[in-house]
Amino acid sequence: MENENVLKKCPFCGGNAKVIMDSRFDNKSYNFPKWFIKCQQCGIQTETAKIEYVVKRWNSRIKTDFEMKMEDDGK
């Protein structure tokens, strides 16, 4: 599994992101705490879910045409 402590830069502004526990879900009536990731610069954030899910979603990127060409060229 991807290291959940490593977050990619924000895909919109390039800012640093932070994992935040949603305080609405921090009591014991839930099976697990719920988290979201928020860019500290532009404020964009993920949905609230298990930490593994939000990290995976945040770090998922669609490759650009340039990135795909570089892979095809073996660079």
N, CA, C and O atoms as a MOPAC input file, in Angstrom:
PM7 MOZYME 1SCF
protein

 N      0.83800 1    -1.18300 1     0.00000 1
 C      0.00000 1     0.00000 1     0.00000 1
 C      0.88400 1     1.24600 1     0.00000 1
 O      1.97000 1     1.25700 1     0.57800 1
 N      0.40500 1     2.26700 1    -0.64400 1
 C      1.11500 1     3.53700 1    -0.71800 1
 C      1.31100 1     4.10000 1     0.68700 1
 O      0.43500 1     3.98300 1     1.54400 1
 N      2.46400 1     4.70900 1     0.90600 1
 C      2.74800 1     5.28700 1     2.21600 1
 C      1.76700 1     6.41300 1     2.49700 1
 O      1.76600 1     7.42700 1     1.79900 1
 N      0.93700 1     6.24100 1     3.51100 1
 C     -0.11200 1     7.21700 1     3.78100 1
 C      0.42400 1     8.51400 1     4.37500 1
 O     -0.32500 1     9.47900 1     4.53000 1
 N      1.71700 1     8.54800 1     4.70800 1
 C      2.29800 1     9.78400 1     5.22400 1
 C      2.81500 1    10.68600 1     4.11200 1
 O      3.19100 1    11.83100 1     4.36700 1
 N      2.83800 1    10.17900 1     2.87600 1
 C      3.35600 1    10.94900 1     1.75600 1
 C      2.19000 1    11.41600 1     0.89400 1
 O      1.50600 1    10.60700 1     0.26700 1
 N      1.97200 1    12.71900 1     0.86800 1
 C      0.91600 1    13.29300 1     0.05000 1
 C      1.54200 1    14.07000 1    -1.09700 1
 O      2.51800 1    14.79700 1    -0.91000 1
 N      0.97500 1    13.91200 1    -2.27900 1
 C      1.42800 1    14.69700 1    -3.41600 1
 C      0.98500 1    16.13800 1    -3.23300 1
 O      0.08800 1    16.43800 1    -2.44500 1
 N      1.62900 1    17.01500 1    -3.97600 1
 C      1.23900 1    18.42100 1    -3.97900 1
 C     -0.17300 1    18.55200 1    -4.54100 1
 O     -0.65100 1    17.65500 1    -5.23500 1
 N     -0.83100 1    19.64800 1    -4.24800 1
 C     -2.17700 1    19.90100 1    -4.74300 1
 C     -2.17700 1    19.89400 1    -6.27500 1
 O     -1.33300 1    20.54000 1    -6.89600 1
 N     -3.11600 1    19.16900 1    -6.88300 1
 C     -3.15500 1    19.11900 1    -8.34700 1
 C     -3.64200 1    20.42300 1    -8.98100 1
 O     -3.52200 1    20.60100 1   -10.19300 1
 N     -4.17900 1    21.31900 1    -8.18900 1
 C     -4.71200 1    22.57300 1    -8.71600 1
 C     -3.73200 1    23.73200 1    -8.58300 1
 O     -3.56200 1    24.51800 1    -9.51500 1
 N     -3.08100 1    23.83800 1    -7.41000 1
 C     -2.21000 1    25.00400 1    -7.19200 1
 C     -0.76600 1    24.62400 1    -6.85200 1
 O      0.11100 1    25.48700 1    -6.83700 1
 N     -0.51200 1    23.34000 1    -6.57900 1
 C      0.84100 1    22.91000 1    -6.21200 1
 C      1.16300 1    23.10300 1    -4.74300 1
 O      2.30500 1    22.90300 1    -4.32900 1
 N      0.17000 1    23.48900 1    -3.94800 1
 C      0.38300 1    23.71100 1    -2.52200 1
 C      0.53000 1    22.41700 1    -1.73600 1
 O      0.29200 1    21.32800 1    -2.25900 1
 N      0.92500 1    22.54900 1    -0.47600 1
 C      1.06100 1    21.40100 1     0.41800 1
 C     -0.30200 1    21.00400 1     0.96700 1
 O     -1.15700 1    21.84700 1     1.24000 1
 N     -0.47900 1    19.69400 1     1.11800 1
 C     -1.74500 1    19.15700 1     1.62200 1
 C     -1.55500 1    18.63000 1     3.04100 1
 O     -0.44200 1    18.32000 1     3.46600 1
 N     -2.66300 1    18.53900 1     3.75600 1
 C     -2.63400 1    18.07300 1     5.13700 1
 C     -3.79900 1    17.11500 1     5.37200 1
 O     -4.91200 1    17.35400 1     4.90200 1
 N     -3.53700 1    16.02800 1     6.10200 1
 C     -4.58800 1    15.08600 1     6.49800 1
 C     -5.23500 1    15.62600 1     7.76600 1
 O     -4.54600 1    15.96600 1     8.72800 1
 N     -6.56500 1    15.70200 1     7.76100 1
 C     -7.29200 1    16.26800 1     8.89700 1
 C     -8.40700 1    15.31700 1     9.32000 1
 O     -9.15000 1    14.81800 1     8.47500 1
 N     -8.53000 1    15.06200 1    10.63400 1
 C     -9.63100 1    14.24900 1    11.11200 1
 C    -10.88300 1    15.11400 1    11.17200 1
 O    -10.85700 1    16.22900 1    11.69200 1
 N    -11.97300 1    14.58900 1    10.63800 1
 C    -13.24300 1    15.30900 1    10.65700 1
 C    -13.81300 1    15.20800 1    12.06200 1
 O    -14.18800 1    14.12100 1    12.50200 1
 N    -13.88300 1    16.32200 1    12.76500 1
 C    -14.29800 1    16.32200 1    14.16900 1
 C    -15.74600 1    15.86900 1    14.36500 1
 O    -16.13800 1    15.51800 1    15.47800 1
 N    -16.53400 1    15.87500 1    13.30000 1
 C    -17.90900 1    15.38700 1    13.42400 1
 C    -17.95100 1    13.87400 1    13.63200 1
 O    -18.97300 1    13.33500 1    14.05700 1
 N    -16.84400 1    13.18800 1    13.33400 1
 C    -16.82000 1    11.72500 1    13.39700 1
 C    -15.80300 1    11.20500 1    14.40400 1
 O    -15.37700 1    10.05600 1    14.29300 1
 N    -15.40300 1    12.00400 1    15.37400 1
 C    -14.34500 1    11.56000 1    16.27900 1
 C    -14.84800 1    10.88300 1    17.55000 1
 O    -14.03800 1    10.53800 1    18.41100 1
 N    -16.15300 1    10.68100 1    17.69700 1
 C    -16.62700 1    10.01200 1    18.91200 1
 C    -16.72200 1     8.50200 1    18.70200 1
 O    -16.55400 1     8.01600 1    17.58400 1
 N    -16.98500 1     7.78100 1    19.75500 1
 C    -16.94700 1     6.31600 1    19.70600 1
 C    -18.19500 1     5.68200 1    19.10100 1
 O    -18.28500 1     4.45600 1    19.03800 1
 N    -19.14100 1     6.47100 1    18.66300 1
 C    -20.33600 1     5.89100 1    18.05200 1
 C    -20.07700 1     5.44200 1    16.61000 1
 O    -20.94200 1     4.82800 1    15.98400 1
 N    -18.89600 1     5.74600 1    16.09000 1
 C    -18.51700 1     5.31600 1    14.74500 1
 C    -17.45300 1     4.23400 1    14.86200 1
 O    -16.71300 1     4.19300 1    15.84500 1
 N    -17.37200 1     3.35900 1    13.86400 1
 C    -16.40600 1     2.26000 1    13.89600 1
 C    -14.97100 1     2.73300 1    13.69600 1
 O    -14.03200 1     2.05400 1    14.11200 1
 N    -14.79500 1     3.87700 1    13.07100 1
 C    -13.46200 1     4.37500 1    12.78200 1
 C    -13.53000 1     5.89000 1    12.62100 1
 O    -14.57500 1     6.42600 1    12.25400 1
 N    -12.42500 1     6.58400 1    12.89300 1
 C    -12.42800 1     8.02800 1    12.63000 1
 C    -12.45800 1     8.27300 1    11.12500 1
 O    -11.99300 1     7.44200 1    10.34500 1
 N    -12.99800 1     9.39800 1    10.73000 1
 C    -13.04600 1     9.74400 1     9.31400 1
 C    -12.15800 1    10.95700 1     9.07200 1
 O    -12.01200 1    11.82700 1     9.93100 1
 N    -11.58000 1    10.99000 1     7.90100 1
 C    -10.55400 1    11.95900 1     7.57400 1
 C    -10.85600 1    12.63500 1     6.23800 1
 O    -11.65800 1    12.14600 1     5.44200 1
 N    -10.19900 1    13.76400 1     6.01400 1
 C    -10.18900 1    14.38000 1     4.68900 1
 C     -8.82600 1    15.02000 1     4.50000 1
 O     -8.08800 1    15.23700 1     5.46100 1
 N     -8.50100 1    15.31800 1     3.25800 1
 C     -7.23900 1    15.97300 1     2.93800 1
 C     -7.56800 1    17.33100 1     2.35500 1
 O     -8.45400 1    17.46900 1     1.51200 1
 N     -6.83600 1    18.33400 1     2.82200 1
 C     -7.10300 1    19.69900 1     2.39400 1
 C     -5.80300 1    20.38600 1     2.00000 1
 O     -4.79100 1    20.27500 1     2.69300 1
 N     -5.84700 1    21.09900 1     0.87500 1
 C     -4.70700 1    21.89600 1     0.45400 1
 C     -4.61700 1    23.11500 1     1.36400 1
 O     -5.60800 1    23.80800 1     1.58900 1
 N     -3.43500 1    23.36500 1     1.87900 1
 C     -3.23600 1    24.48100 1     2.79500 1
 C     -3.15400 1    25.82200 1     2.08000 1
 O     -3.20600 1    26.87600 1     2.71400 1
 N     -3.02600 1    25.77600 1     0.74900 1
 C     -2.92500 1    27.02800 1    -0.00200 1
 C     -4.26300 1    27.45600 1    -0.61400 1
 O     -4.72700 1    28.57000 1    -0.37300 1
 N     -4.88400 1    26.56800 1    -1.40800 1
 C     -6.11700 1    26.97000 1    -2.10800 1
 C     -7.39000 1    26.48400 1    -1.42200 1
 O     -8.48000 1    26.96400 1    -1.73100 1
 N     -7.26000 1    25.52400 1    -0.48200 1
 C     -8.40900 1    25.07600 1     0.29500 1
 C     -9.21600 1    23.93400 1    -0.30000 1
 O    -10.18400 1    23.48600 1     0.31500 1
 N     -8.84300 1    23.45200 1    -1.48200 1
 C     -9.57600 1    22.32000 1    -2.06700 1
 C     -9.40300 1    21.11400 1    -1.14400 1
 O     -8.34600 1    20.93700 1    -0.53800 1
 N    -10.45000 1    20.28000 1    -1.03900 1
 C    -10.34000 1    19.12800 1    -0.15500 1
 C    -11.08100 1    17.92300 1    -0.71900 1
 O    -11.91800 1    18.04300 1    -1.61400 1
 N    -10.74500 1    16.75600 1    -0.16800 1
 C    -11.38300 1    15.50400 1    -0.56000 1
 C    -12.67800 1    15.32200 1     0.21000 1
 O    -13.01700 1    16.11800 1     1.08500 1
 N    -13.39300 1    14.26300 1    -0.13000 1
 C    -14.53400 1    13.84900 1     0.66800 1
 C    -14.02500 1    13.28700 1     1.99400 1
 O    -12.82200 1    13.07400 1     2.14900 1
 N    -14.90700 1    13.04700 1     2.93700 1
 C    -14.55700 1    12.49200 1     4.24200 1
 C    -14.76600 1    10.98600 1     4.21200 1
 O    -15.84000 1    10.51200 1     3.84300 1
 N    -13.72500 1    10.22300 1     4.60500 1
 C    -13.78700 1     8.75800 1     4.57200 1
 C    -12.62900 1     8.19800 1     5.39900 1
 O    -11.93900 1     8.94200 1     6.09500 1
 N    -12.42100 1     6.88000 1     5.31800 1
 C    -11.27300 1     6.25700 1     5.97200 1
 C     -9.99700 1     6.85900 1     5.40700 1
 O     -9.94300 1     7.24900 1     4.24100 1
 N     -8.97700 1     6.92800 1     6.24300 1
 C     -7.73800 1     7.59200 1     5.84800 1
 C     -7.10700 1     6.95100 1     4.60900 1
 O     -6.58800 1     7.65500 1     3.74200 1
 N     -7.15000 1     5.62000 1     4.52500 1
 C     -6.54200 1     4.94100 1     3.38600 1
 C     -7.20600 1     5.36500 1     2.07600 1
 O     -6.54000 1     5.51700 1     1.05200 1
 N     -8.50500 1     5.55000 1     2.12300 1
 C     -9.25800 1     5.92700 1     0.92900 1
 C     -8.93800 1     7.35700 1     0.49800 1
 O     -8.69600 1     7.60600 1    -0.68300 1
 N     -8.93400 1     8.29700 1     1.44200 1
 C     -8.70400 1     9.68700 1     1.05100 1
 C     -7.27500 1     9.92100 1     0.56700 1
 O     -7.05100 1    10.73200 1    -0.33100 1
 N     -6.30600 1     9.21400 1     1.15900 1
 C     -4.92100 1     9.33900 1     0.69800 1
 C     -4.80500 1     8.79800 1    -0.72400 1
 O     -4.18500 1     9.42400 1    -1.58400 1
 N     -5.40100 1     7.63900 1    -0.96500 1
 C     -5.35200 1     7.05700 1    -2.30600 1
 C     -6.01000 1     7.99000 1    -3.32300 1
 O     -5.47300 1     8.19300 1    -4.41200 1
 N     -7.15400 1     8.55200 1    -2.98000 1
 C     -7.85400 1     9.47600 1    -3.88800 1
 C     -7.02400 1    10.73300 1    -4.13600 1
 O     -6.89900 1    11.17300 1    -5.27800 1
 N     -6.45300 1    11.31800 1    -3.07300 1
 C     -5.67300 1    12.53700 1    -3.22200 1
 C     -4.44600 1    12.30000 1    -4.11500 1
 O     -4.11900 1    13.12200 1    -4.97000 1
 N     -3.78800 1    11.18000 1    -3.90300 1
 C     -2.55500 1    10.90100 1    -4.64200 1
 C     -2.78800 1    10.36400 1    -6.04900 1
 O     -1.83300 1    10.21700 1    -6.81100 1
 N     -4.03100 1    10.06700 1    -6.40900 1
 C     -4.33600 1     9.59600 1    -7.75700 1
 C     -4.28200 1    10.77100 1    -8.71800 1
 O     -4.83300 1    11.83800 1    -8.44700 1
 N     -3.61800 1    10.56500 1    -9.83100 1
 C     -3.52100 1    11.60600 1   -10.84500 1
 C     -3.73900 1    10.98600 1   -12.21900 1
 O     -3.33500 1     9.85200 1   -12.47800 1
 N     -4.36800 1    11.73000 1   -13.07000 1
 C     -4.47100 1    11.33200 1   -14.46800 1
 C     -3.21000 1    11.84600 1   -15.13900 1
 O     -2.84400 1    13.01100 1   -14.98400 1
 N     -2.55200 1    10.97800 1   -15.88200 1
 C     -1.32000 1    11.38000 1   -16.53800 1
 C     -1.61800 1    12.32600 1   -17.69400 1
 O     -2.58500 1    12.15800 1   -18.43700 1
 N     -0.75300 1    13.32600 1   -17.81600 1
 C     -0.88400 1    14.26700 1   -18.92400 1
 C     -0.34000 1    13.63100 1   -20.19500 1
 O      0.36300 1    12.62200 1   -20.13800 1
 N     -0.66000 1    14.21600 1   -21.33100 1
 C     -0.12200 1    13.73200 1   -22.60800 1
 C      1.39700 1    13.74200 1   -22.58400 1
 O      2.03300 1    12.82600 1   -23.10600 1
 N      1.98200 1    14.77000 1   -21.98300 1
 C      3.44100 1    14.87300 1   -21.89200 1
 C      4.02500 1    13.72000 1   -21.08300 1
 O      5.02300 1    13.12400 1   -21.48900 1
 N      3.41800 1    13.39900 1   -19.94600 1
 C      3.90100 1    12.30000 1   -19.10600 1
 C      3.80200 1    10.96500 1   -19.83200 1
 O      4.70900 1    10.13800 1   -19.74200 1
 N      2.70600 1    10.75300 1   -20.54800 1
 C      2.54900 1     9.49900 1   -21.29800 1
 C      3.58900 1     9.40800 1   -22.41800 1
 O      4.12500 1     8.32700 1   -22.66300 1
 N      3.88600 1    10.52200 1   -23.10400 1
 C      4.87900 1    10.52100 1   -24.16600 1
 C      6.24700 1    10.21300 1   -23.58900 1
 O      7.00800 1     9.45300 1   -24.18700 1
 N      6.57800 1    10.78800 1   -22.43700 1
 C      7.87300 1    10.52300 1   -21.80300 1
 C      8.01600 1     9.04600 1   -21.46000 1
 O      9.09500 1     8.47700 1   -21.62800 1
 N      6.94200 1     8.41300 1   -20.97900 1
 C      6.97500 1     6.98200 1   -20.66600 1
 C      7.16700 1     6.17500 1   -21.95000 1
 O      7.94800 1     5.22400 1   -21.97800 1
 N      6.45600 1     6.55200 1   -23.00600 1
 C      6.55800 1     5.84400 1   -24.29100 1
 C      7.95800 1     5.95600 1   -24.87000 1
 O      8.44800 1     5.02300 1   -25.50600 1
 N      8.61300 1     7.11000 1   -24.65000 1
 C      9.95900 1     7.32700 1   -25.15900 1
 C     11.02000 1     6.69800 1   -24.25300 1
 O     12.20800 1     6.72300 1   -24.57600 1
 N     10.58700 1     6.13000 1   -23.11100 1
 C     11.52400 1     5.47800 1   -22.20400 1
 C     12.34300 1     6.43600 1   -21.37100 1
 O     13.44700 1     6.09700 1   -20.94300 1
 N     11.82800 1     7.61900 1   -21.13400 1
 C     12.56200 1     8.60600 1   -20.34800 1
 C     12.02900 1     8.70100 1   -18.96100 1
 O     12.53300 1     9.48700 1   -18.15800 1

